[in-house]
Amino acid sequence: MATPTLKQLSPFELKNTLIAYAKDFTQDKSATHKLLNAGRGNPNWIATTPREAFFELGQFALDESRRVWDEPGLGGMPHADGIADRLRGYLASRPMTPGNDLLGAAIDYGSLSLGFDEDEFVHELVDSIIGDNYPEPDRMLRHTEKIVERFLAKTMCNNRPPHGRFELFAVEGGTAAMCYVFDSLMENHILHHGDTIALGTPIFTPYVELPHLSNYQLETVAIEQTAMAGGFHTWQYPDEELAKLEDPTIKALFLVNPSNPASFAMDQRTQQRLVELVRTKRPDLLILTDDVYGTFVEGFRSIAADLPHNTILVYSFSKHFGCTGWRLGVVAMHEDHVLDRMLAEAPAAVRAELRERYSSLSLTPESIKFIDRIVADSRDVALNHTAGLSLPQQAQMALFSLFALLDEDDMYQERCREIVHERFALLAAGLGIDMPEDEHRVGYYAELDLEAWGRAMIGDDFVAYLQAHHDPVEIVLALAQRTGTVLLNGSGFDGPAWSVRVSLANLDAGEYEAIGKNLMAVATAAVNRWREQQKKQRS
């Protein structure tokens, strides 16, 4: 058995070792150096207005509970009759705040734009925030689902959703969505051990690691973002990479768009090329697109909007609203989906097995749609009656969505984009590199490739020396040990071996210039060592 090495660790696990090294360095030089951890993509900003609305709504909900049953330390379940008017009266008695304004506007938006009965809508929010009932429906609350669907139409479909509707499953963040979808694809024999799936690489590490677990045992083909221009990666898929998907043995394609770690949106030409390929050559191809960073792109349009019948959309609220701790995400599938047709057309033996698996849920289990099977599978079917995301989480999800929907000028969204773009500019300044403008750059992360830089700026001989005498993981180790800077190794995302990922979300703006300088110092040190060796060889 080979000796374990750091490079076999997931970058998110290697990060813990890097943090320990960086702490050792900064403790020794605490007067002059600060630990700079740009390893994780947790934003250091939060959306305050929808949280303010949440806490105000919670206080109103307690008043409603005591209105029904008021004993010391004990209340009752709020009643729906007249609750919308009571909330309006409550808000009128409270100080004018952005959160209270959002709650008032939300009532009107629900009734006027979404056709809700006001009392039923407000009661759903109030009952949810108290959390005194199981989720019903278990997949997602009725009003909340419509609100989040409208939010996705705005942010993921550029206000031009496809005909029909998306059905949603509220889940514990994008990570839960990934686990649930993988499990249900296997349980329903859409994928089998030994099947081949494609990954748009580089890609968020769990998509690289999950397929090879014993639960799944899937083969993977990389659809690589290999396009370059002027010595820089453009992080797009060349036509020859997309052409790999014409192979009928590839059952599914997993994407992160905008990408992670590179943080670039798929360009329109590439997206249209993928759409045409599926429509003309691969109508059976299943696509999962993880679009958590889509809100950071002006005019973003998910592949789910253009290929709704083939695509599973995963969205997490964590990055845009600064709410990773809330664990809020959704799985979205169009009501007319290829997976439901696959289930109906499965071999008789498979249909019989699945009929037995889901027989406790329905007298006609074969009619259960795939998205509802994900819900059941998330609780091992037997616990389907207690499935679903907790109701306080769904209440906050609804308020986040309403905040975005009612922000007609997209002021919050624009400010979030400005934050990461400002930080990218400071990182580039620290590196001393003029980064080319690119309309597809999102800037939530920066993926920096030392090999590409070395080849363009120093030459092929330096790159050959680097590859012969060093291991790529040494970059992040050197940064932690010599500068107190923590970055993730791009190789852990199936990215270029000598690349690093910088999160532009979680540190103060000025610290990114220091990170750029530290990274350039490590790169320059490697160049100087190579030059010294060259001198020795010539002498």
ROKEVO-202666 format. One record per residue (C-alpha): residue number from 1; chain; z, x, y. Coordinates in nm, 2 decimals. Each point is the difference from the previous one (the first is absolute). Layout:
! residues N
(NUM 'A' (Z X Y))
...
//
This chain:
! residues 539
(1 'A' (0.00 0.00 0.00))
(2 'A' (-0.09 0.13 0.34))
(3 'A' (0.27 0.10 0.24))
(4 'A' (0.06 -0.28 0.26))
(5 'A' (-0.11 0.10 0.35))
(6 'A' (0.05 -0.17 0.34))
(7 'A' (-0.37 -0.08 0.03))
(8 'A' (0.02 -0.25 -0.29))
(9 'A' (0.24 -0.22 0.20))
(10 'A' (-0.11 -0.30 0.20))
(11 'A' (-0.02 0.11 0.37))
(12 'A' (0.27 -0.26 0.07))
(13 'A' (0.23 0.17 -0.25))
(14 'A' (-0.10 0.35 0.11))
(15 'A' (0.10 -0.11 0.35))
(16 'A' (0.37 0.00 -0.10))
(17 'A' (-0.03 0.37 -0.09))
(18 'A' (-0.18 0.07 0.32))
(19 'A' (0.27 -0.17 0.21))
(20 'A' (0.26 0.21 -0.17))
(21 'A' (-0.19 0.32 0.09))
(22 'A' (-0.05 -0.12 0.35))
(23 'A' (0.36 -0.08 0.05))
(24 'A' (0.10 0.34 -0.12))
(25 'A' (-0.24 0.15 0.26))
(26 'A' (0.12 -0.21 0.29))
(27 'A' (0.36 0.04 -0.08))
(28 'A' (-0.04 0.38 0.03))
(29 'A' (-0.19 -0.04 0.33))
(30 'A' (0.15 -0.32 0.13))
(31 'A' (0.00 0.13 0.36))
(32 'A' (-0.38 0.05 0.01))
(33 'A' (-0.16 -0.22 -0.28))
(34 'A' (0.01 -0.37 -0.09))
(35 'A' (-0.08 -0.15 -0.34))
(36 'A' (-0.34 -0.18 0.04))
(37 'A' (-0.05 -0.24 -0.29))
(38 'A' (-0.35 -0.14 0.03))
(39 'A' (-0.01 -0.07 -0.37))
(40 'A' (0.05 -0.37 -0.03))
(41 'A' (-0.19 -0.28 0.18))
(42 'A' (0.29 -0.21 0.11))
(43 'A' (-0.07 -0.08 0.37))
(44 'A' (0.27 0.07 0.26))
(45 'A' (-0.07 -0.31 0.20))
(46 'A' (0.08 -0.36 -0.08))
(47 'A' (-0.13 -0.34 0.11))
(48 'A' (0.30 -0.14 0.19))
(49 'A' (-0.11 -0.35 0.10))
(50 'A' (-0.04 -0.15 -0.35))
(51 'A' (0.33 0.16 -0.10))
(52 'A' (0.17 -0.15 0.30))
(53 'A' (-0.15 -0.34 -0.10))
(54 'A' (0.13 0.05 -0.35))
(55 'A' (0.36 0.05 0.11))
(56 'A' (-0.01 -0.28 0.25))
(57 'A' (-0.15 -0.23 -0.26))
(58 'A' (0.28 0.10 -0.24))
(59 'A' (0.27 -0.11 0.25))
(60 'A' (-0.17 -0.33 0.05))
(61 'A' (-0.02 -0.04 -0.38))
(62 'A' (0.38 0.05 -0.03))
(63 'A' (0.05 -0.27 0.27))
(64 'A' (-0.22 -0.23 -0.21))
(65 'A' (0.20 0.08 -0.31))
(66 'A' (0.33 -0.08 0.17))
(67 'A' (-0.16 -0.32 0.14))
(68 'A' (-0.03 -0.12 -0.36))
(69 'A' (0.33 0.12 -0.14))
(70 'A' (0.26 0.18 0.21))
(71 'A' (0.31 0.15 -0.17))
(72 'A' (0.15 0.34 0.06))
(73 'A' (-0.24 0.25 -0.15))
(74 'A' (-0.22 -0.27 -0.15))
(75 'A' (-0.32 -0.18 0.11))
(76 'A' (-0.26 -0.22 -0.15))
(77 'A' (-0.38 0.00 -0.05))
(78 'A' (-0.18 -0.07 0.32))
(79 'A' (-0.19 -0.34 0.03))
(80 'A' (-0.36 -0.02 0.11))
(81 'A' (0.00 -0.32 0.20))
(82 'A' (-0.02 0.08 0.37))
(83 'A' (0.05 0.37 -0.05))
(84 'A' (-0.30 0.11 0.21))
(85 'A' (0.14 -0.18 0.31))
(86 'A' (0.35 0.14 -0.07))
(87 'A' (-0.15 0.35 -0.01))
(88 'A' (-0.17 -0.06 0.33))
(89 'A' (0.33 -0.12 0.15))
(90 'A' (0.18 0.30 -0.14))
(91 'A' (-0.26 0.24 0.15))
(92 'A' (0.03 -0.17 0.34))
(93 'A' (0.37 0.06 0.00))
(94 'A' (-0.04 0.37 -0.08))
(95 'A' (-0.10 0.29 0.23))
(96 'A' (-0.37 0.05 0.05))
(97 'A' (-0.10 0.29 -0.24))
(98 'A' (-0.33 0.10 -0.16))
(99 'A' (0.14 -0.10 -0.34))
(100 'A' (0.09 -0.35 0.13))
(101 'A' (-0.34 -0.03 0.16))
(102 'A' (-0.16 0.09 -0.33))
(103 'A' (0.20 -0.27 -0.19))
(104 'A' (-0.10 -0.27 0.26))
(105 'A' (-0.37 0.11 -0.01))
(106 'A' (0.01 0.01 -0.38))
(107 'A' (0.09 -0.37 -0.03))
(108 'A' (-0.29 -0.10 0.22))
(109 'A' (-0.24 0.24 -0.18))
(110 'A' (0.10 -0.14 -0.34))
(111 'A' (-0.05 -0.36 0.11))
(112 'A' (-0.31 0.04 0.22))
(113 'A' (-0.19 0.28 -0.16))
(114 'A' (0.10 -0.03 -0.37))
(115 'A' (0.06 -0.38 -0.02))
(116 'A' (0.36 0.03 -0.11))
(117 'A' (0.26 -0.28 0.01))
(118 'A' (0.24 0.16 0.24))
(119 'A' (0.32 -0.10 -0.18))
(120 'A' (-0.13 0.12 -0.34))
(121 'A' (-0.11 0.33 0.15))
(122 'A' (0.32 0.07 0.19))
(123 'A' (0.21 -0.11 -0.30))
(124 'A' (-0.19 0.25 -0.22))
(125 'A' (0.08 0.28 0.24))
(126 'A' (0.37 -0.11 0.03))
(127 'A' (0.05 -0.05 -0.37))
(128 'A' (-0.17 0.34 -0.06))
(129 'A' (0.21 0.20 0.24))
(130 'A' (0.32 -0.15 -0.16))
(131 'A' (-0.13 0.08 -0.34))
(132 'A' (0.17 -0.29 -0.17))
(133 'A' (-0.29 -0.09 -0.24))
(134 'A' (-0.23 0.16 -0.25))
(135 'A' (-0.36 0.06 0.13))
(136 'A' (-0.20 -0.32 -0.04))
(137 'A' (-0.29 0.04 -0.07))
(138 'A' (0.10 0.33 -0.16))
(139 'A' (-0.33 0.17 0.10))
(140 'A' (0.06 -0.05 0.37))
(141 'A' (0.14 -0.27 0.23))
(142 'A' (-0.26 -0.25 0.11))
(143 'A' (0.02 0.04 0.38))
(144 'A' (0.06 0.38 -0.02))
(145 'A' (-0.30 0.04 -0.22))
(146 'A' (-0.23 -0.17 0.25))
(147 'A' (0.15 0.21 0.29))
(148 'A' (-0.05 0.33 -0.19))
(149 'A' (-0.35 -0.11 -0.11))
(150 'A' (-0.09 -0.06 0.37))
(151 'A' (0.15 0.34 0.08))
(152 'A' (-0.21 0.17 -0.26))
(153 'A' (-0.31 -0.18 0.13))
(154 'A' (0.07 0.15 0.34))
(155 'A' (0.09 0.36 -0.10))
(156 'A' (-0.18 0.05 -0.33))
(157 'A' (-0.31 -0.21 0.06))
(158 'A' (-0.05 0.06 0.37))
(159 'A' (0.04 -0.38 0.06))
(160 'A' (-0.29 -0.07 -0.23))
(161 'A' (0.14 -0.08 -0.34))
(162 'A' (-0.23 -0.10 -0.28))
(163 'A' (-0.07 -0.36 -0.09))
(164 'A' (0.29 -0.15 -0.20))
(165 'A' (0.35 0.12 0.00))
(166 'A' (0.21 0.29 -0.12))
(167 'A' (0.30 -0.08 -0.22))
(168 'A' (0.30 0.22 0.05))
(169 'A' (0.30 0.13 -0.19))
(170 'A' (0.28 0.14 0.21))
(171 'A' (0.14 0.31 -0.16))
(172 'A' (0.26 0.28 0.06))
(173 'A' (-0.24 0.23 0.20))
(174 'A' (-0.33 0.15 -0.10))
(175 'A' (0.17 0.20 -0.27))
(176 'A' (0.10 -0.31 -0.19))
(177 'A' (-0.35 -0.14 0.05))
(178 'A' (-0.14 0.31 -0.17))
(179 'A' (0.23 -0.02 -0.30))
(180 'A' (-0.04 -0.38 -0.04))
(181 'A' (-0.38 0.02 0.01))
(182 'A' (-0.03 0.29 -0.24))
(183 'A' (0.23 -0.18 -0.25))
(184 'A' (-0.19 -0.33 0.02))
(185 'A' (-0.34 0.17 -0.04))
(186 'A' (0.13 0.14 -0.32))
(187 'A' (0.19 -0.30 -0.13))
(188 'A' (-0.31 -0.22 0.05))
(189 'A' (-0.23 0.24 -0.17))
(190 'A' (-0.21 0.06 0.31))
(191 'A' (0.07 0.37 -0.05))
(192 'A' (0.08 0.16 -0.33))
(193 'A' (0.14 0.34 -0.11))
(194 'A' (-0.28 0.25 0.02))
(195 'A' (-0.20 -0.20 0.26))
(196 'A' (-0.14 0.19 0.30))
(197 'A' (0.08 -0.08 0.36))
(198 'A' (-0.12 0.16 0.32))
(199 'A' (0.22 0.14 0.28))
(200 'A' (-0.12 0.06 0.36))
(201 'A' (0.15 0.34 0.04))
(202 'A' (0.20 0.15 0.16))
(203 'A' (0.23 -0.30 -0.04))
(204 'A' (0.37 -0.10 0.02))
(205 'A' (0.16 0.19 -0.28))
(206 'A' (0.13 -0.29 -0.22))
(207 'A' (-0.37 -0.11 -0.05))
(208 'A' (-0.06 0.34 -0.15))
(209 'A' (0.31 0.00 -0.22))
(210 'A' (0.03 -0.37 -0.11))
(211 'A' (-0.31 -0.01 -0.22))
(212 'A' (0.11 0.28 -0.22))
(213 'A' (0.34 -0.15 -0.09))
(214 'A' (0.05 -0.11 -0.36))
(215 'A' (0.00 -0.36 0.12))
(216 'A' (-0.36 0.02 0.11))
(217 'A' (-0.17 0.31 -0.15))
(218 'A' (-0.31 -0.03 0.22))
(219 'A' (-0.27 0.25 0.06))
(220 'A' (-0.09 0.07 0.37))
(221 'A' (-0.31 0.10 0.18))
(222 'A' (0.03 0.13 0.35))
(223 'A' (-0.23 -0.15 0.27))
(224 'A' (0.05 0.29 0.25))
(225 'A' (0.01 0.00 0.38))
(226 'A' (-0.20 0.32 0.00))
(227 'A' (-0.22 -0.05 0.32))
(228 'A' (0.04 0.27 0.26))
(229 'A' (-0.15 0.07 0.35))
(230 'A' (0.02 0.32 0.20))
(231 'A' (0.25 0.15 -0.25))
(232 'A' (0.24 -0.29 0.02))
(233 'A' (0.06 -0.27 -0.25))
(234 'A' (-0.11 -0.35 0.11))
(235 'A' (0.18 -0.16 -0.30))
(236 'A' (-0.29 -0.23 -0.09))
(237 'A' (-0.16 -0.07 -0.33))
(238 'A' (-0.36 0.14 -0.04))
(239 'A' (-0.25 -0.22 -0.17))
(240 'A' (0.00 0.22 -0.31))
(241 'A' (0.38 -0.07 -0.04))
(242 'A' (-0.04 -0.38 0.03))
(243 'A' (-0.29 0.02 -0.25))
(244 'A' (0.25 0.09 -0.26))
(245 'A' (0.12 -0.37 0.01))
(246 'A' (-0.34 -0.11 -0.15))
(247 'A' (0.15 0.11 -0.33))
(248 'A' (0.09 -0.32 -0.18))
(249 'A' (0.29 0.17 -0.19))
(250 'A' (0.19 0.03 0.33))
(251 'A' (0.20 -0.32 0.00))
(252 'A' (0.17 0.01 0.34))
(253 'A' (0.01 0.20 0.33))
(254 'A' (0.32 0.07 0.18))
(255 'A' (-0.02 0.08 0.37))
(256 'A' (0.24 0.06 0.29))
(257 'A' (-0.18 -0.09 0.32))
(258 'A' (0.06 0.14 0.25))
(259 'A' (0.07 0.29 -0.22))
(260 'A' (0.32 0.18 -0.09))
(261 'A' (0.04 0.30 0.04))
(262 'A' (-0.30 0.05 0.22))
(263 'A' (0.05 -0.31 0.22))
(264 'A' (-0.36 -0.09 0.06))
(265 'A' (-0.16 -0.34 -0.02))
(266 'A' (-0.30 -0.05 -0.22))
(267 'A' (-0.31 0.00 0.22))
(268 'A' (-0.21 -0.32 0.02))
(269 'A' (-0.31 0.16 -0.17))
(270 'A' (0.21 0.10 -0.30))
(271 'A' (0.17 -0.33 -0.02))
(272 'A' (-0.34 -0.18 0.00))
(273 'A' (-0.13 0.23 -0.26))
(274 'A' (0.30 -0.09 -0.23))
(275 'A' (-0.05 -0.37 0.07))
(276 'A' (-0.37 0.03 -0.10))
(277 'A' (0.08 0.20 -0.31))
(278 'A' (0.25 -0.27 -0.12))
(279 'A' (-0.23 -0.29 0.08))
(280 'A' (-0.31 0.15 -0.16))
(281 'A' (0.12 0.23 -0.28))
(282 'A' (0.37 -0.06 -0.07))
(283 'A' (0.10 -0.36 0.05))
(284 'A' (0.26 0.05 -0.26))
(285 'A' (0.17 0.29 0.18))
(286 'A' (0.36 -0.07 0.10))
(287 'A' (0.12 0.16 0.33))
(288 'A' (0.36 0.05 0.11))
(289 'A' (0.03 0.10 0.37))
(290 'A' (0.33 0.11 0.15))
(291 'A' (-0.05 -0.06 0.37))
(292 'A' (0.35 0.06 0.14))
(293 'A' (-0.14 0.22 0.29))
(294 'A' (-0.28 -0.25 0.10))
(295 'A' (0.19 -0.12 0.31))
(296 'A' (-0.04 0.35 0.15))
(297 'A' (-0.38 -0.04 0.01))
(298 'A' (-0.16 -0.20 0.28))
(299 'A' (-0.23 -0.27 -0.16))
(300 'A' (0.11 0.08 -0.35))
(301 'A' (-0.17 -0.19 -0.28))
(302 'A' (0.13 0.03 -0.35))
(303 'A' (-0.24 0.02 -0.30))
(304 'A' (0.19 -0.31 -0.11))
(305 'A' (-0.16 -0.19 0.29))
(306 'A' (-0.35 0.11 -0.12))
(307 'A' (0.05 -0.02 -0.37))
(308 'A' (0.27 -0.26 -0.03))
(309 'A' (-0.09 -0.12 -0.35))
(310 'A' (0.04 0.35 -0.15))
(311 'A' (0.29 0.14 0.20))
(312 'A' (0.38 0.00 -0.02))
(313 'A' (0.15 0.07 0.34))
(314 'A' (0.33 0.17 0.03))
(315 'A' (0.17 0.01 0.34))
(316 'A' (0.34 0.13 0.10))
(317 'A' (0.17 -0.09 0.33))
(318 'A' (0.20 0.33 -0.01))
(319 'A' (-0.21 0.23 0.22))
(320 'A' (-0.12 -0.23 0.28))
(321 'A' (0.33 -0.17 0.07))
(322 'A' (0.23 0.30 -0.09))
(323 'A' (0.17 -0.19 -0.28))
(324 'A' (-0.02 0.21 -0.32))
(325 'A' (0.36 -0.10 -0.07))
(326 'A' (-0.09 -0.37 -0.01))
(327 'A' (-0.24 0.05 -0.29))
(328 'A' (-0.26 -0.25 0.11))
(329 'A' (-0.34 -0.02 -0.15))
(330 'A' (-0.26 -0.24 -0.14))
(331 'A' (-0.26 -0.02 -0.27))
(332 'A' (-0.30 -0.20 0.12))
(333 'A' (-0.28 -0.14 -0.23))
(334 'A' (-0.28 -0.24 0.10))
(335 'A' (0.03 -0.34 -0.16))
(336 'A' (-0.34 0.06 -0.18))
(337 'A' (0.05 0.34 -0.17))
(338 'A' (-0.18 0.19 -0.27))
(339 'A' (0.32 0.06 -0.18))
(340 'A' (0.05 -0.37 -0.07))
(341 'A' (-0.35 -0.02 -0.13))
(342 'A' (0.07 0.30 -0.23))
(343 'A' (0.31 -0.18 -0.13))
(344 'A' (-0.20 -0.31 -0.08))
(345 'A' (-0.28 0.20 -0.17))
(346 'A' (0.23 0.23 -0.20))
(347 'A' (-0.04 0.01 -0.38))
(348 'A' (0.17 -0.28 -0.19))
(349 'A' (0.27 0.23 -0.15))
(350 'A' (0.10 0.12 0.35))
(351 'A' (0.01 -0.35 0.14))
(352 'A' (0.22 -0.11 -0.29))
(353 'A' (0.24 0.29 0.06))
(354 'A' (0.02 -0.07 0.37))
(355 'A' (0.04 -0.38 -0.06))
(356 'A' (0.31 0.09 -0.21))
(357 'A' (0.13 0.25 0.26))
(358 'A' (0.00 -0.26 0.28))
(359 'A' (0.06 -0.31 -0.20))
(360 'A' (0.35 -0.06 0.14))
(361 'A' (-0.14 -0.03 0.35))
(362 'A' (-0.26 -0.27 -0.05))
(363 'A' (-0.15 -0.25 -0.24))
(364 'A' (-0.33 0.16 0.08))
(365 'A' (0.09 0.37 0.03))
(366 'A' (-0.37 0.10 -0.02))
(367 'A' (-0.05 -0.15 0.35))
(368 'A' (0.27 0.22 0.16))
(369 'A' (-0.18 0.22 0.26))
(370 'A' (0.03 0.37 -0.01))
(371 'A' (0.21 0.02 0.32))
(372 'A' (0.25 -0.24 -0.15))
(373 'A' (0.01 0.21 -0.32))
(374 'A' (0.10 0.30 0.22))
(375 'A' (0.29 -0.21 0.12))
(376 'A' (0.11 -0.09 -0.35))
(377 'A' (-0.06 0.35 -0.13))
(378 'A' (0.22 0.14 0.28))
(379 'A' (0.29 -0.17 -0.17))
(380 'A' (-0.11 0.04 -0.36))
(381 'A' (-0.13 -0.36 -0.01))
(382 'A' (0.34 -0.13 -0.13))
(383 'A' (0.15 0.03 0.34))
(384 'A' (-0.29 -0.14 0.19))
(385 'A' (0.23 -0.28 0.13))
(386 'A' (0.20 0.25 0.20))
(387 'A' (-0.30 0.21 0.11))
(388 'A' (-0.10 0.07 0.36))
(389 'A' (0.09 0.20 0.30))
(390 'A' (0.34 -0.08 0.15))
(391 'A' (-0.01 -0.27 0.27))
(392 'A' (0.16 0.20 0.28))
(393 'A' (-0.28 0.26 -0.06))
(394 'A' (-0.26 -0.27 0.02))
(395 'A' (0.15 -0.13 0.32))
(396 'A' (-0.03 0.35 0.16))
(397 'A' (-0.35 0.03 -0.14))
(398 'A' (-0.09 -0.33 0.17))
(399 'A' (0.14 0.11 0.33))
(400 'A' (-0.18 0.34 -0.01))
(401 'A' (-0.32 -0.19 -0.07))
(402 'A' (0.06 -0.25 0.28))
(403 'A' (0.08 0.28 0.24))
(404 'A' (-0.34 0.16 -0.07))
(405 'A' (-0.19 -0.34 0.01))
(406 'A' (0.16 -0.10 0.34))
(407 'A' (-0.07 0.35 0.15))
(408 'A' (-0.34 -0.11 0.13))
(409 'A' (-0.06 0.33 0.18))
(410 'A' (0.11 0.20 -0.29))
(411 'A' (0.23 0.20 0.22))
(412 'A' (0.24 0.11 -0.28))
(413 'A' (-0.29 0.09 -0.23))
(414 'A' (-0.17 0.21 0.27))
(415 'A' (0.33 0.18 0.08))
(416 'A' (0.04 0.09 -0.37))
(417 'A' (-0.34 0.15 0.00))
(418 'A' (0.07 0.19 0.32))
(419 'A' (0.31 0.15 -0.15))
(420 'A' (-0.17 0.16 -0.29))
(421 'A' (-0.30 0.12 0.20))
(422 'A' (0.22 0.17 0.25))
(423 'A' (0.18 0.18 -0.28))
(424 'A' (-0.32 0.11 -0.16))
(425 'A' (-0.12 0.15 0.33))
(426 'A' (0.33 0.20 0.03))
(427 'A' (-0.04 0.12 -0.36))
(428 'A' (-0.35 0.12 0.07))
(429 'A' (0.13 0.17 0.32))
(430 'A' (0.26 0.18 -0.21))
(431 'A' (-0.26 0.11 -0.25))
(432 'A' (-0.23 0.12 0.28))
(433 'A' (-0.29 -0.17 -0.15))
(434 'A' (-0.25 -0.24 0.17))
(435 'A' (-0.01 -0.29 -0.25))
(436 'A' (-0.33 -0.19 0.02))
(437 'A' (0.02 -0.35 0.12))
(438 'A' (-0.05 -0.25 -0.28))
(439 'A' (0.01 -0.38 0.04))
(440 'A' (0.13 -0.04 -0.35))
(441 'A' (0.30 0.22 0.04))
(442 'A' (0.32 -0.21 -0.01))
(443 'A' (0.24 0.28 0.06))
(444 'A' (0.30 -0.14 -0.18))
(445 'A' (-0.02 0.32 -0.21))
(446 'A' (-0.20 0.32 0.03))
(447 'A' (-0.14 0.17 -0.30))
(448 'A' (-0.06 0.37 0.08))
(449 'A' (-0.19 0.22 -0.24))
(450 'A' (0.08 0.37 0.03))
(451 'A' (-0.29 0.09 -0.22))
(452 'A' (-0.25 -0.18 0.21))
(453 'A' (0.15 0.15 0.32))
(454 'A' (0.00 0.35 -0.16))
(455 'A' (-0.36 -0.03 -0.12))
(456 'A' (-0.12 -0.11 0.34))
(457 'A' (0.21 0.23 0.22))
(458 'A' (0.05 0.31 -0.21))
(459 'A' (-0.26 0.00 -0.28))
(460 'A' (-0.05 -0.04 -0.38))
(461 'A' (0.17 0.34 -0.08))
(462 'A' (0.33 -0.12 0.15))
(463 'A' (-0.02 -0.33 -0.21))
(464 'A' (-0.07 0.20 -0.31))
(465 'A' (0.30 0.22 0.06))
(466 'A' (0.22 -0.30 0.06))
(467 'A' (-0.11 -0.17 -0.32))
(468 'A' (0.04 0.32 -0.20))
(469 'A' (0.35 0.10 0.13))
(470 'A' (0.18 -0.31 0.09))
(471 'A' (0.08 -0.35 -0.12))
(472 'A' (-0.07 -0.30 0.23))
(473 'A' (0.36 -0.12 -0.01))
(474 'A' (0.10 0.32 0.17))
(475 'A' (-0.11 -0.16 0.33))
(476 'A' (0.26 -0.27 0.01))
(477 'A' (0.26 0.24 -0.14))
(478 'A' (-0.07 0.25 0.27))
(479 'A' (0.02 -0.26 0.27))
(480 'A' (0.34 -0.12 -0.12))
(481 'A' (0.14 0.35 -0.07))
(482 'A' (-0.13 0.17 0.31))
(483 'A' (-0.02 -0.27 0.27))
(484 'A' (0.22 -0.29 -0.12))
(485 'A' (-0.30 -0.23 -0.01))
(486 'A' (-0.06 -0.25 -0.29))
(487 'A' (-0.35 -0.12 -0.08))
(488 'A' (-0.14 -0.13 -0.32))
(489 'A' (-0.26 0.18 -0.21))
(490 'A' (-0.33 -0.17 0.01))
(491 'A' (-0.07 0.10 -0.36))
(492 'A' (0.26 -0.26 -0.11))
(493 'A' (-0.23 -0.27 0.13))
(494 'A' (-0.30 0.14 -0.19))
(495 'A' (-0.11 0.15 0.33))
(496 'A' (-0.13 0.35 0.08))
(497 'A' (0.22 0.26 -0.17))
(498 'A' (0.09 0.18 0.32))
(499 'A' (0.06 -0.30 0.21))
(500 'A' (0.32 -0.14 0.15))
(501 'A' (0.09 -0.35 0.12))
(502 'A' (0.18 -0.04 0.33))
(503 'A' (0.16 -0.34 0.08))
(504 'A' (-0.06 -0.08 0.36))
(505 'A' (0.23 -0.30 -0.02))
(506 'A' (0.36 0.12 -0.04))
(507 'A' (0.08 0.27 0.26))
(508 'A' (0.01 0.01 0.38))
(509 'A' (-0.33 0.07 0.16))
(510 'A' (0.08 0.35 0.13))
(511 'A' (0.10 0.12 -0.34))
(512 'A' (-0.36 -0.02 -0.13))
(513 'A' (-0.11 0.28 0.23))
(514 'A' (0.27 0.22 -0.16))
(515 'A' (-0.12 -0.10 -0.35))
(516 'A' (-0.35 0.10 0.09))
(517 'A' (0.12 0.34 0.12))
(518 'A' (0.21 0.05 -0.31))
(519 'A' (-0.30 -0.09 -0.23))
(520 'A' (-0.23 0.23 0.19))
(521 'A' (0.27 0.28 -0.02))
(522 'A' (0.01 -0.03 -0.38))
(523 'A' (-0.39 0.00 -0.01))
(524 'A' (-0.02 0.30 0.23))
(525 'A' (0.25 0.19 -0.21))
(526 'A' (-0.22 -0.05 -0.30))
(527 'A' (-0.30 0.12 0.19))
(528 'A' (0.19 0.31 0.12))
(529 'A' (0.11 0.09 -0.36))
(530 'A' (-0.36 -0.03 -0.11))
(531 'A' (-0.12 0.23 0.28))
(532 'A' (0.27 0.25 -0.08))
(533 'A' (-0.12 0.01 -0.36))
(534 'A' (-0.36 0.04 0.12))
(535 'A' (0.10 0.30 0.21))
(536 'A' (0.18 0.16 -0.30))
(537 'A' (-0.30 -0.05 -0.22))
(538 'A' (-0.23 0.17 0.25))
(539 'A' (0.24 0.29 0.06))
//
